[in-house]
Amino acid sequence: MRLFGSAVRMFWFAALSVFILPHANVLGADKVNFLYTARVMSQAYPWIAQEAGLFKKYDLDAPVVFVTPGAPSAAAILAGDSEVAQIGAATITRPFVLGNRDPVFIGGVKSALTHSIIAKPDIKRPEQLKGKRIGVSRIGSNPHYFAVQALRHYNIDPREVSFIQAGGAPETLTALVAQAIDAAVLTVPTDAQALRMGYHYVVYGPDLKIAYAATTFVTRRSIIAKRGAVIGRFMRAMAEAAKIMHTDKEFTYKIMEKYLRVDDRKLLEASYNVEIKALEPRLAMKLEGFQSTLDEIAPTEPRAKLIKPQEMIDSRYLDDMEKSGFFEQIWGGKR
């Protein structure tokens, strides 16, 4: 009977462990309010971290929440609704220039723009975009900035077109198909989807090689002061996710299929091969990209000319991962 009683107790202990211990781990995890701002390949690091179990590895509870780029996402990070955001630098640069020095960039993801302008067949040359409706996600977003720079490259005054806010890449493509706009600013893989539908490139963005802090990680200095170690663990999860994206194509494709709802392997491969060249494997923050965001607003806000990119950046987490050997460990000596 004693043996039987012991066996019963061991059974119930094992059963309770299955149900209780995992929940205890979740309850003990540090919550990080995180947002991302575009359903595109360049914002996949958090998706990868989620699916690869990296947040759990670093004892984090970090729901991946989408917020529309531009004013809504800026408000979320500045008001404290989000502690870390994956966002285009321009969204935060203007508040910084205007005097809010709490937001700070802590990592880079994409340092060049790879958007393109896609249009219906009757618009064959950039010059024909004059007077047309060009769809972007939001005014002030990366697609909008790219369109402005691309038009200027072809000596077209941006005021000669009408920018239509669509809300996101899928919505912009939908607007193009519905003929609510004449051209769309898209990036991979949505641009390739448009090509398959009969649209074509009027401006192929990767050829322009526009330096820009297109995708970054941003938090607030006040958050670092209170939860510095937690943010550090979050950045390590992002660093491992970046390594996975650059070295494990198959896993990355599965993530893209799930989050972008694209199951065409050839399309994913073509998109990956274009986008991966612009992504930072070690989350580097390139000053020229941040300078571009300052130059963008300088004509309407002269104070931007007085600010150096270094003032907007805190590299402590990247420096720590480099000096501690963390990068060396996860990359196995590769650079």
LINVEN-V323342 format. One record per backbone hydrogen bond with DSSP energy under -1.0 kcal/mol. NH is the residue of the N-H (numbers start at 1). CO is the residue of the C=O. E is the energy in kcal/mol with one decimal. If there is no record, write none. Layout:
# LINVEN-V323342
nh | co | e
NH | CO | E
NH | CO | E
This chain:
# LINVEN-V323342
nh | co | e
5 | 1 | -3.1
6 | 2 | -2.7
7 | 3 | -2.3
8 | 4 | -2.3
9 | 5 | -2.5
10 | 6 | -2.5
11 | 7 | -2.3
12 | 8 | -2.6
13 | 9 | -2.1
14 | 10 | -2.4
15 | 11 | -2.6
16 | 12 | -2.6
17 | 13 | -2.0
18 | 14 | -1.6
19 | 15 | -1.3
20 | 16 | -3.4
21 | 17 | -1.3
24 | 20 | -2.4
25 | 21 | -2.1
26 | 22 | -1.8
27 | 23 | -2.9
28 | 24 | -1.7
29 | 26 | -1.0
30 | 59 | -2.4
32 | 61 | -2.5
35 | 84 | -1.7
36 | 65 | -2.5
40 | 38 | -1.6
43 | 40 | -1.6
44 | 41 | -1.4
48 | 44 | -2.7
49 | 45 | -2.5
50 | 46 | -2.3
51 | 47 | -2.6
52 | 48 | -2.6
54 | 49 | -2.1
57 | 53 | -2.0
58 | 54 | -1.9
59 | 56 | -1.7
60 | 55 | -3.1
61 | 30 | -2.8
65 | 34 | -1.4
67 | 36 | -2.4
73 | 68 | -1.1
74 | 70 | -2.3
75 | 71 | -2.6
76 | 72 | -1.8
77 | 73 | -2.0
78 | 74 | -2.6
79 | 75 | -2.4
81 | 76 | -1.3
82 | 76 | -1.9
83 | 33 | -2.4
84 | 33 | -1.9
85 | 218 | -2.4
86 | 35 | -2.5
87 | 216 | -2.0
89 | 213 | -2.4
91 | 88 | -1.3
92 | 89 | -1.2
93 | 89 | -2.1
94 | 90 | -1.3
96 | 92 | -1.9
97 | 93 | -2.8
98 | 94 | -2.2
99 | 96 | -1.5
100 | 95 | -2.5
101 | 99 | -1.1
104 | 219 | -2.5
105 | 312 | -2.7
106 | 217 | -2.7
107 | 217 | -1.2
108 | 283 | -2.2
109 | 215 | -2.7
110 | 215 | -1.9
111 | 278 | -1.4
113 | 210 | -2.2
116 | 186 | -2.5
117 | 203 | -2.3
118 | 184 | -3.2
119 | 200 | -2.5
120 | 182 | -1.2
123 | 120 | -2.1
128 | 125 | -1.6
129 | 126 | -2.2
130 | 127 | -1.2
131 | 160 | -3.5
132 | 129 | -2.4
134 | 162 | -3.0
135 | 183 | -3.1
136 | 164 | -2.8
141 | 138 | -1.9
145 | 141 | -2.5
146 | 142 | -2.9
147 | 143 | -2.4
148 | 144 | -2.3
149 | 145 | -2.4
150 | 146 | -3.1
151 | 147 | -2.6
152 | 148 | -2.1
153 | 149 | -2.0
154 | 150 | -1.2
155 | 152 | -2.1
156 | 151 | -2.9
160 | 157 | -2.9
161 | 158 | -1.5
162 | 132 | -2.7
164 | 134 | -2.7
166 | 136 | -3.2
167 | 137 | -1.6
172 | 168 | -2.4
173 | 169 | -2.2
174 | 170 | -2.2
175 | 171 | -2.2
176 | 172 | -1.8
177 | 173 | -2.4
178 | 174 | -2.1
179 | 176 | -1.3
180 | 175 | -2.5
182 | 133 | -2.2
183 | 133 | -1.8
184 | 118 | -3.0
185 | 135 | -2.4
186 | 116 | -2.3
191 | 187 | -1.6
193 | 189 | -1.7
194 | 190 | -1.9
195 | 191 | -2.0
196 | 192 | -1.8
198 | 195 | -1.7
199 | 194 | -2.0
200 | 119 | -2.1
202 | 117 | -3.2
203 | 117 | -1.6
207 | 204 | -1.1
208 | 205 | -2.1
212 | 111 | -1.8
213 | 289 | -1.6
214 | 212 | -2.4
215 | 110 | -1.6
216 | 87 | -2.1
217 | 107 | -2.8
218 | 85 | -2.5
219 | 104 | -2.5
221 | 102 | -3.4
224 | 220 | -2.1
225 | 221 | -2.2
226 | 222 | -1.2
227 | 223 | -3.7
228 | 224 | -1.1
231 | 227 | -2.3
232 | 228 | -1.9
233 | 229 | -1.8
234 | 230 | -2.1
235 | 231 | -2.2
236 | 232 | -1.6
237 | 233 | -1.9
238 | 234 | -2.0
239 | 235 | -2.3
240 | 236 | -2.2
241 | 237 | -2.1
242 | 238 | -2.4
243 | 239 | -1.8
244 | 240 | -2.1
245 | 241 | -2.5
246 | 242 | -1.9
247 | 243 | -1.1
248 | 244 | -3.0
252 | 248 | -2.1
253 | 249 | -3.0
254 | 250 | -1.8
255 | 251 | -1.8
256 | 252 | -2.4
257 | 253 | -2.6
258 | 254 | -1.8
259 | 255 | -2.8
260 | 256 | -2.4
268 | 264 | -2.4
269 | 265 | -2.7
270 | 266 | -2.3
271 | 267 | -2.2
272 | 268 | -2.8
273 | 269 | -2.4
274 | 270 | -1.2
275 | 271 | -2.7
276 | 272 | -2.7
278 | 275 | -1.8
280 | 109 | -3.1
283 | 280 | -1.1
289 | 286 | -1.1
290 | 286 | -1.2
291 | 287 | -2.5
292 | 288 | -1.5
294 | 290 | -1.5
295 | 291 | -2.8
296 | 292 | -1.8
297 | 293 | -1.1
298 | 294 | -1.3
300 | 297 | -1.1
301 | 297 | -2.1
304 | 301 | -2.4
305 | 302 | -1.8
306 | 303 | -1.4
307 | 304 | -1.1
311 | 308 | -1.8
312 | 309 | -1.7
313 | 310 | -1.1
314 | 105 | -2.7
319 | 315 | -3.1
320 | 316 | -2.3
321 | 317 | -2.1
322 | 318 | -1.8
323 | 319 | -3.0
324 | 320 | -2.6
327 | 321 | -2.1
329 | 325 | -2.4
330 | 326 | -2.5
331 | 327 | -2.2
332 | 328 | -1.1
333 | 328 | -1.1
334 | 331 | -1.4
